[in-house]
Amino acid sequence: EVAAILDLPPTYVASVASFYTMFHQEPVGRHVIWVCTNISCSLLGAEHLLDYLSRKLGIAVGETTPDGRWTLLEAECLGACGGAPVMQVDEAYYEHLTEAEIDRILDEVGG
């Protein structure tokens, strides 16, 4: 449908949509959480925090909560290595994360 509107080949539209992570090809929740798992974040506990978020939200990476509130995704790099570990919720970045900080952020954003 997008290809027809833009008068472009469908394969071109599909390649652009699949390249950029901000274009979702499946429905996502009201709030999208990206957790960076690149080297800086991983060395400072990103995998643990990703597991914590998964348990807290009751979903696996790539899933959306049944109420449609949250989608949890893993990012190769969010480009904020100096603030590792980092997550992005919607358009906002959060740095130097801990479990307590994640709880506060989720309450604030999803409140």
C-alpha positions in Angstrom: 0.0 0.0 0.0 2.8 2.4 0.9 4.6 1.6 -2.4 1.5 2.4 -4.4 1.0 5.7 -2.6 4.6 6.7 -3.2 4.8 5.2 -6.7 7.8 3.1 -5.7 8.6 -0.6 -6.2 7.4 -2.7 -3.2 10.9 -4.2 -2.8 12.3 -0.7 -2.3 9.8 0.2 0.4 10.4 -3.1 2.1 14.2 -2.7 2.1 13.9 0.8 3.6 11.3 -0.3 6.2 13.5 -3.3 7.3 16.7 -1.3 7.5 15.6 1.4 9.9 14.7 0.2 13.4 12.2 3.0 14.0 9.9 1.6 11.3 8.0 -1.3 12.8 6.6 -3.9 10.5 4.5 -5.5 13.2 2.3 -3.7 15.8 4.1 -2.5 18.9 3.0 -1.3 22.3 2.1 2.2 23.3 5.7 2.5 24.7 8.7 0.8 23.1 11.7 -0.1 25.2 15.1 -0.6 23.5 17.9 -2.0 25.7 21.4 -1.6 24.3 23.5 -4.8 24.4 26.6 -3.6 22.6 30.0 -4.1 24.3 30.0 -1.1 26.7 26.5 -1.8 27.9 27.0 -5.5 28.1 30.1 -5.2 30.2 28.2 -3.0 32.6 25.2 -5.3 33.0 22.9 -4.8 30.1 22.0 -8.5 29.7 21.0 -8.7 33.4 18.8 -5.6 33.0 17.3 -7.0 29.8 16.4 -10.2 31.7 15.1 -8.0 34.6 12.8 -6.1 32.2 11.6 -9.3 30.6 10.7 -10.8 34.0 9.1 -7.6 35.2 7.0 -7.1 32.1 6.2 -10.8 31.7 7.3 -10.9 28.1 10.3 -12.0 26.1 12.4 -9.7 23.9 10.5 -8.9 20.8 7.1 -9.3 22.5 4.4 -6.8 23.6 2.5 -7.0 26.9 -1.0 -8.4 26.6 -2.4 -5.0 27.6 -0.5 -3.4 24.6 1.4 -1.0 26.9 5.0 -2.1 26.5 7.1 -3.7 23.7 10.6 -4.9 24.7 13.4 -4.9 22.1 17.1 -5.3 22.0 19.3 -2.8 20.3 22.8 -3.5 18.9 23.9 0.0 19.8 22.1 3.2 20.9 25.2 5.4 20.5 25.5 6.4 24.2 28.4 4.3 25.4 29.5 6.8 27.9 26.2 6.3 29.8 26.2 2.6 29.8 24.1 0.6 30.4 21.5 2.5 28.4 17.9 2.0 27.3 15.6 4.1 25.1 11.9 4.4 26.0 10.0 6.0 23.1 12.2 8.9 22.2 14.0 9.4 25.6 17.4 7.9 26.6 18.1 6.7 30.1 21.7 6.1 31.2 23.6 4.4 34.0 20.7 2.1 34.7 20.0 0.0 37.7 16.9 -2.2 38.5 15.6 0.6 40.8 16.1 3.2 38.1 14.2 1.0 35.6 11.3 0.6 38.1 11.2 4.4 38.5 11.3 5.0 34.7 8.5 2.5 34.0 6.3 4.0 36.7 7.0 7.5 35.4 6.4 6.7 31.7 3.7 4.2 32.0 2.0 5.8 35.0 
